Amino acid sequence: MKKLEEKLKNPVWFSLEETHKNFLIEFDGVKFYNPEINNFGAFFNEEKTFEALNEYSKLTDKFFFVSENQTPLFDEKKIILEKKINGCQLVLDSLVDLDISENIVKLTEKHIDEVYDLIWLVMPGFYQKKGFYMGNFYGIFKDNKLVAISGQRMQTNDFIEISSVVTHPNYTKRGLASQLIVHTTKEIIKEKKLPILHTNKGNKAIPLYEKLGYKLTRDMNWWLFCRK
């Protein structure tokens, strides 16, 4: 059995090996999510990524490899490296509790379109509508409209990643994100799992995460590829 620290170094790989194994697509020892759910891939052996990317690119035109410090190989005749996002991983050190004044509700399938629309409004790009099935999502409504959410993404038997923390631009600076993060963190703790986060280096949200008890632990980089 792999130790928690080993799993945290390659979260996509072990999520697909454990909790999310039903979403797994594998090419020659390289693991990917079903692109209808998510477009992340992971590897241990860089030499195998060359052909695996060619195969996965037949299923979706944009996709990521997530890696702490390894560099994937790719076929420049078929695949373009669009950019490398220098990211980082944070894990909960000691939760700083916060009064929850908002009514936070667990979202259901009837909210899938609202979740998708809000994420794409705030962070357009790579969230798949069926990413809702990766874990629980929580939301805050104002005037019968979903205005802030937090969700769960990668997860194993040991940890759950908090993701998709977004607030509608008209409702920022009200502490909604902080309350959602704390609520989601507590829900993960109830499952006896470690809450973790990923973001890009320099993100203005990092001080907020640290204020709530999260600690920067390692690099976790996203290599964004697209099909030629």
C-alpha positions in Angstrom: 0.0 0.0 0.0 1.3 3.4 -1.0 1.8 6.0 1.8 0.0 9.3 1.8 3.1 11.3 0.9 3.7 9.2 -2.2 0.1 9.7 -3.3 0.4 13.5 -2.8 3.4 13.6 -5.2 1.2 12.2 -8.0 -2.4 13.0 -7.1 -3.9 12.3 -10.6 -2.3 8.9 -10.8 -3.5 7.7 -7.5 -7.0 9.2 -7.8 -7.4 7.2 -11.0 -6.1 4.1 -9.2 -8.4 4.4 -6.3 -11.6 6.6 -5.9 -11.8 7.6 -9.6 -10.9 4.3 -11.2 -14.2 4.2 -13.0 -13.1 7.3 -14.9 -9.7 5.8 -16.0 -8.5 5.6 -19.5 -5.0 4.1 -19.8 -2.5 3.9 -22.6 0.7 1.8 -22.1 1.0 2.6 -18.4 0.0 6.2 -18.6 -3.3 7.2 -16.9 -5.9 9.7 -18.0 -9.3 10.7 -17.0 -12.2 10.1 -19.3 -12.2 13.5 -21.1 -16.0 13.9 -20.5 -15.1 14.1 -16.8 -11.7 15.8 -16.8 -8.8 16.2 -19.1 -5.9 15.4 -16.7 -3.3 12.7 -17.2 -0.4 11.4 -15.0 2.7 9.2 -15.5 5.7 7.8 -13.7 7.8 6.9 -16.8 8.3 9.9 -19.1 9.3 7.7 -22.0 5.8 6.3 -22.2 4.1 9.7 -22.5 5.1 10.2 -26.2 2.8 7.6 -27.6 0.2 7.9 -24.9 -0.4 11.6 -25.7 -0.9 10.7 -29.4 -3.6 8.2 -28.4 -5.3 10.4 -25.9 -5.3 13.3 -28.3 -7.7 11.3 -30.5 -10.3 11.7 -27.7 -9.9 15.4 -26.9 -8.1 18.3 -28.4 -6.8 19.9 -25.1 -5.4 18.1 -22.1 -3.0 18.3 -19.2 -0.3 16.3 -17.7 0.1 17.0 -13.9 3.5 16.4 -12.5 5.6 17.5 -9.5 8.9 17.7 -11.3 9.0 15.3 -14.3 8.9 16.6 -17.9 6.6 14.6 -20.3 7.9 13.7 -23.8 5.6 14.5 -26.7 5.4 14.1 -30.5 5.9 17.6 -31.9 4.5 16.4 -35.2 1.1 15.8 -33.6 1.1 17.6 -30.3 1.7 21.2 -29.3 2.8 22.3 -25.8 0.6 25.3 -25.3 2.0 26.3 -21.9 3.3 25.0 -18.6 1.5 26.3 -15.6 3.8 26.6 -12.6 1.6 25.3 -9.8 1.8 24.4 -6.2 0.1 22.0 -3.7 -1.3 23.0 -0.3 -2.4 20.6 2.4 -4.4 21.3 5.5 -2.1 21.9 8.5 -4.5 23.0 11.1 -8.0 24.3 10.2 -8.6 27.9 11.4 -12.3 27.8 12.2 -14.6 30.5 10.8 -18.2 31.5 11.6 -20.5 30.3 8.8 -23.2 32.9 8.4 -24.3 31.9 4.9 -26.7 29.1 4.1 -24.4 26.6 2.3 -26.2 23.8 0.5 -25.0 20.6 -1.1 -25.6 20.8 -4.8 -27.3 18.1 -6.8 -27.6 17.0 -10.4 -30.3 19.7 -11.0 -27.5 22.3 -10.5 -25.1 20.9 -13.0 -25.7 23.6 -15.6 -25.6 26.4 -13.0 -22.2 25.1 -11.7 -20.8 24.9 -15.2 -22.0 28.4 -16.2 -20.6 30.0 -13.0 -17.2 28.3 -13.4 -16.9 29.2 -17.0 -17.9 32.8 -16.2 -15.1 33.2 -13.6 -12.5 30.7 -14.8 -13.2 30.0 -18.5 -11.3 27.1 -20.0 -11.1 23.6 -18.9 -13.9 22.5 -16.5 -16.0 19.7 -18.0 -19.7 19.7 -17.2 -19.5 16.1 -16.0 -16.7 17.1 -13.7 -19.5 17.5 -11.2 -19.4 13.7 -10.7 -15.8 13.8 -9.3 -17.0 14.8 -5.9 -19.4 16.9 -3.8 -20.2 20.5 -4.7 -21.5 23.1 -2.3 -23.1 26.4 -3.1 -24.5 29.7 -1.8 -27.6 31.2 -3.4 -28.7 34.8 -3.5 -32.0 35.8 -5.0 -32.5 32.2 -6.1 -29.3 32.4 -8.1 -26.1 30.3 -7.5 -23.4 32.9 -6.8 -20.6 31.0 -5.1 -19.4 27.4 -5.1 -16.7 25.0 -4.0 -16.2 21.5 -5.2 -14.1 18.4 -4.9 -11.9 17.1 -7.7 -9.0 14.6 -7.3 -9.4 12.1 -4.5 -8.0 8.9 -3.1 -8.6 6.8 0.0 -6.5 9.3 1.9 -7.1 12.8 0.5 -9.7 14.9 -1.3 -8.8 18.0 -3.3 -10.9 21.2 -2.9 -11.4 22.8 -6.3 -13.7 25.1 -8.4 -13.8 27.7 -5.6 -15.5 30.6 -7.5 -17.7 33.5 -6.7 -19.8 35.6 -9.2 -18.1 39.0 -9.8 -21.1 40.8 -8.4 -20.8 39.0 -5.0 -17.1 39.1 -4.2 -15.5 40.6 -1.1 -18.3 39.2 1.1 -16.4 36.2 2.6 -18.4 33.7 0.6 -15.3 31.8 -0.7 -13.8 31.6 2.8 -16.9 30.1 4.2 -17.2 27.6 1.4 -13.6 26.5 1.8 -14.1 26.0 5.6 -17.3 24.1 5.0 -15.8 21.9 2.4 -12.7 21.3 4.5 -14.9 20.2 7.4 -16.9 17.8 5.2 -13.6 16.2 4.0 -12.4 15.9 7.6 -15.7 14.1 8.5 -14.6 11.4 5.9 -11.3 11.1 7.8 -9.4 12.3 4.7 -6.8 15.0 4.2 -8.1 18.2 2.5 -5.7 19.5 -0.2 -5.7 22.3 -2.7 -3.8 23.1 -5.9 -3.3 26.5 -7.5 -0.8 28.4 -9.7 2.2 30.0 -8.0 1.6 33.6 -7.1 -2.2 33.2 -7.0 -3.7 36.0 -4.8 -5.9 33.3 -3.1 -2.8 31.6 -1.5 -2.7 34.0 1.5 -6.4 33.2 2.1 -5.7 29.5 2.0 -2.8 29.9 4.4 -5.0 32.1 6.7 -7.5 29.2 6.9 -4.8 26.7 7.9 -3.4 25.4 4.6 0.3 25.0 4.1 2.3 25.1 0.9 4.1 21.8 0.4 5.4 21.2 -3.1 5.3 22.2 -6.7 2.6 20.6 -8.8 2.8 21.7 -12.4 0.3 21.5 -15.3 1.6 20.9 -18.8 -1.2 22.0 -21.2 -1.1 20.3 -24.6 -3.3 20.5 -27.6 -3.7 18.4 -30.7 -2.2 19.8 -33.9 
